[in-house]
Amino acid sequence: MSYKNWLREHGVKHKKIVEKLLTQDLTQEKIIEYFDFENMKEKESDFCPLYAQNKKCHDMKELNCYLCSCPNFRFSDAGIQSIENKIQYSFCSIDSKDGRQGVYGEKIHQDCSRCQVPHTKEYVHKHFDLEWNKIMQICEIQK
């Protein structure tokens, strides 16, 4: 699945959950709390394939799934640049010290698995918008 397709499909799932929570008159704080990994695993099992395995995407005690992708992630499904006969498709815009570029055959993708930046409540509060797609719209590089 392309990055763009994943972003679109995930945005639909995210919006459906947020709309449900808004009908319950939840505050911003309560919406963010709802997206706690343990709660989401129990109540929104289709949101992430890792929930069925009781596995977190990042090794951290309190994982918040509201952003489930990072506003600092940049991608182009067409490729960004060529590096030593390989094509780079994604990178971190803040060059997180915990991120790295993974080489997979002739493709280079950002590996964010060791980065916890977007999964803390503090970060979610700072970047919060009820429209997840608004937060993430900066990720796709337009050529």
DRENLUMVEX-860477 format. One record per atom (N, C-alpha, C, CB): x, y, z. Coordinates in steps of 0.05 Angstrom, whole numbers, plus 5000, padded with zeros to 4 digits. Glycine has a CB too. Example, Ala and Ser with C-alpha at 12.3 -4.5 7.8 and 13.67 -1.06 7.14 Angstrom:
526448865156 524649105156 526449345156 522649115181 525749555142 527349795143 525850015157 528249885114 
***
This chain:
501749765000 500050005000 501850255000 498150005025 501150444984 502750694983 502250855008 501950854958 504151035014 503851215036 501251385033 506251405039 500751485010 498451655005 495851505011 498451764976 495651255001 493351095006 492951035036 493450834990 495150965049 494950915078 493951165093 497750825089 495051395086 494351645099 491351695095 495951875088 490351655071 487551705065 485751505081 486951675034 486451245079 484851045093 484851085124 485850765086 487251145134 487451185163 485851435171 490351215171 485951645155 484451885161 481451825164 484852095140 480351655147 477551575148 476951435175 476751395124 478651245183 478251105208 478451295232 480350875211 480351475231 480751665253 478351845255 483351835248 477351945233 475052135233 472551995244 474552235204 472151755237 469851605247 469851585278 469751325235 472251525289 472451515318 471951785331 475151395326 473251995320 472952255332 470052345330 474752465317 468752295308 465852375306 464152235327 464752305278 464751975332 463351825353 463851955380 464251535353 466252035385 466952155411 465652425415 469952175414 465452575393 464152835394 461152815401 464452985368 459852605392 457052565399 456752515429 455852335383 458852435442 458852395471 459652645487 460652155479 460052865472 460853125484 463453105500 458653225503 465352945490 467852925504 469553175499 469352675495 471053255519 472953475516 475353395500 473753585544 476953585492 479553525478 481153335495 481153775472 481353385521 482953215539 481852935539 482953335568 479252895541 478052625541 478452485515 475052645548 478352635493 478852515466 481652405465 478252715444 483552565474 486352485474 486752235492 488252715483 485552245515 485652015533 484451765521 484252075560 482351795506 481051565493 482951415474 478551655477 484751565462 486751455443 489151325456 487651665424 489051285483 491051135497 491150845485 490551125528 493550735481 493850475469 492050255482 496750385471 492150245509 490550035522 487550065517 491050045553 486550305517 483750355512 483050295483 482950635519 484650385465 484150345436 484250045429 486250495419 486149905441 486349615436 483749475443 488749495452 482549565465 480049435474 477649525459 479749495504 477449785454 474949895443 474949945413 474350155456 477349965400 477550025372 479449835358 478450325367 478949575361 480849375353 481549375323 479849105359 479849495307 480349515278 482149755270 477749535263 482649925289 484250175283 487150115275 484150355307 488249905288 491049835283 491449535283 492949965304 492749425263 493149135262 494849035285 494449065236 496449205298 498049115321 496449065346 500249325327 494049185348 492349145371 491748845375 489749305369 491248705354 490548415356 492848255367 489848305328 495348355364 497648215374 498548325402 499948245355 496948515412 497648655437 500548755436 497348455461 501148875413 503848975407 503749275402 505148815384 505649415414 505849705409 507849755386 506749855434 507349965371 509150035349 511650165359 507650225329 511550275383 513850395396 514050295425 513650715395 516550245434 516950145460 516850365481 519649995462 514450425491 514050625511 511750555529 513650905497 511950645554 509950565573 507150675566 510750655601 506950935562 504451065556 504451155527 503951305575 503350985510 503251045481 500551165475 503750785465 500551395463 498051515454 497851485423 497851815462 495651385414 495251325386 493851535370 493751065383 493351775381 491851975367 493152055340 491552235384 495752085340 497052165315 497751925298 499552325321 498351705309 498851445295 500651485270 496151335286 501451705265 503351775245 504452045254 502151785215 506652125244 507952365255 507752595235 510852305261 507052825245 507053065228 509753145217 505853305243 511853015228 514553075219 515452875197 516553065242 513852685191 514452485170 513852615143 512752225174 515652585125 515352685098 515652455078 517352915091 513952455057 514152235038 513252335010 512352005047 514152174991 513252194963 513151914952 515052384946 510751824944 510551554932 512051534906 507651484928 512651764893 514151764868 517151764873 513352004852 517951804898 520751814905 521652104908 522451684884 523452154926 524452424933 527052474918 524752454963 528952284921 531552324908 532852054905 533252514925 534852044888 536551804885 539051834901 537151754855 539751624915 542151614931 543551354925 541551654961 545851364912 547451124906 545750904894 548751024932 544350964872 542750774858 540350664874 544350534849 539550814894 537150744910 535350984910 537950664939 532750944914 530851164914 529851204942 528551114894 530051454952 529051524978 526051604975 530651754991 524351484992 521451544992 520451695016 519951284989 522051705037 521051845061 523451925079 519151665077 522852125096 524852215115 523552365138 526952405101 525052435158 524052585182 524852875178 525252465208 522853055179 523453335175 524953465197 520853485170 524953345221 526453455244 529053295249 524753465269 529553095232 531852925234 532252825263 534353085225 530052695273 530052595300 532552415305 527452445306 533752455328 536052285335 535351995338 537352395361 532751935342 531851665346 530951535320 529751655366 530751685299 529951585273 532451505257 528351785257 531951355235 534151285217 533051225190 535751035228 534751225170 533951155143 534450855140 535551315122 532350705133 532550415128 532850365099 530150265140 534750185092 535150115064 533949835060 538150115056 532049815041 530649575035 530949515006 527549595044 532949354999 533549314971 534449574958 531049204955 533049664938 533749914925 532050154935 533449884895 530650114957 528950324968 529850414995 526050224969 529550675000 530350795026 527750915038 532551005023 527150825062 524850925077 525651015105 522550715078 524351215115 524751295143 523851075162 523251565149 525451015181 524750815202 524450975228 526950595205 521950995237 521251155260 520850985285 518851325255 521450725283 520650545304 521950605332 521450265296 524150745332 525450805358 524651085368 528450785356 523051235353 522351505360 519651505374 522251685335 519451655395 516951675411 515551945409 517451605440 516752125394 515852405393 512752435390 517152545370 511452325369 508652385366 506752235384 507852335337 507752055401 506051885416 505751945446 506951605413 506652185453 506252275480 503852465481 508852425491 502452475504 500152645506 500952945502 498752615534 503253015512 504253285510 504453375480 506953325524 505553195464 505853255436 503153275422 507653045422 501453085429 498753095417 497253355424 497052845427 497453435450 496253685458 497353925441 496753745488 499953925437 501154145422 500254165393 504254115423 499653935381 498953925353 496053845348 500753725338 494453845368 491753745367 489953895347 490453755394 488453745332 486353845315 484353615313 487353945287 481753675314 479753465311 480053335283 476953575315 481053475264 481453375237 484353275234 480853595216 484653015238 487252895236 488552955209 487052585239 486952955188 488053015161 489253295159 485752995140 488253485174 489453755174 492253745186 487753955191 492653585207 495253565220 497153435200 495053395246 496253225186 497953065170 498353165141 496952785169 496853365133 497053455105 499753555096 495053675101 501453625115 504153715108 506053495102 505253885131 505253245107 507053015104 507752945074 505852775117 505752965057 506252895029 507753115014 503652835015 509953045002 511553234987 510353244959 514553154986 509553484951 508353524924 510653594905 506153734924 510753454883 512953514863 511753664840 514253264854 
***
